[in-house]
Amino acid sequence: MLHRIDAASEDGVITETRKKRAHENIRVLGNDILHDDWREVKQEEFDEAQKYSQRVLEDFYDDRPTVEARLRSSGRIP
């Protein structure tokens, strides 16, 4: 996930700020859930992760032709 978030930012699909928030609010929480001792996820943590997941998805799919063109030009998709 780390490299995919970074690649999306490098390709201009998501902003640098969105990259930072994706790392802080999505990736870190996911790693905590998978690798740390079980604990209840706080509502605030869930809300932030959901909000930024939605934003990243919007970045990829709201203007799909532009995103696909960027990914083709960077060699990420054929």
C-alpha positions in Angstrom: 0.0 0.0 0.0 2.8 2.4 0.8 4.3 2.3 -2.7 0.9 2.5 -4.4 0.0 5.6 -2.5 3.3 7.2 -3.4 3.0 6.2 -7.0 -0.5 7.7 -7.3 1.0 11.0 -6.0 4.0 10.8 -8.3 1.7 10.3 -11.3 -0.4 13.3 -10.3 -3.5 11.3 -9.6 -3.7 12.4 -6.0 -2.2 15.5 -4.4 0.8 15.5 -2.0 -1.6 16.5 0.8 -3.9 13.6 -0.1 -0.9 11.3 -0.1 0.1 12.4 3.4 -3.5 11.9 4.7 -3.8 8.5 3.0 -0.6 7.4 4.8 -1.7 8.8 8.1 -5.4 7.9 8.1 -5.7 4.8 5.9 -2.5 2.9 5.7 -1.4 3.4 9.4 -4.8 2.3 10.7 -4.8 -0.7 8.4 -1.4 -1.7 9.6 -2.4 -1.3 13.2 -5.4 -3.5 12.7 -3.5 -6.2 10.8 -0.3 -6.3 12.9 -0.9 -5.0 16.4 -2.8 -6.5 19.3 -6.5 -6.4 18.9 -8.2 -3.2 20.0 -11.4 -1.4 19.2 -11.1 1.1 16.4 -12.3 4.5 17.6 -15.1 6.2 15.7 -12.9 9.2 14.9 -10.3 6.9 13.3 -12.9 5.1 11.2 -14.4 8.4 10.1 -11.0 9.8 9.0 -10.1 6.6 7.2 -13.4 6.5 5.4 -13.3 10.2 4.5 -9.9 9.9 2.9 -10.6 6.6 1.2 -13.6 8.2 -0.4 -11.5 11.1 -1.6 -8.8 8.9 -3.1 -11.5 6.9 -4.9 -13.0 10.1 -6.3 -9.5 11.2 -7.5 -9.2 7.9 -9.4 -12.7 7.6 -10.8 -14.4 11.1 -11.2 -12.3 11.9 -14.3 -11.3 8.4 -15.3 -10.1 9.3 -18.9 -7.6 11.8 -17.5 -6.4 9.4 -14.9 -6.0 6.6 -17.4 -4.0 9.0 -19.7 -1.7 9.9 -16.9 -1.2 6.3 -15.9 -0.4 5.3 -19.5 2.1 8.1 -19.9 3.9 7.0 -16.8 3.9 3.3 -18.0 1.7 2.1 -15.1 -1.0 0.7 -17.5 -0.6 -0.4 -21.1 
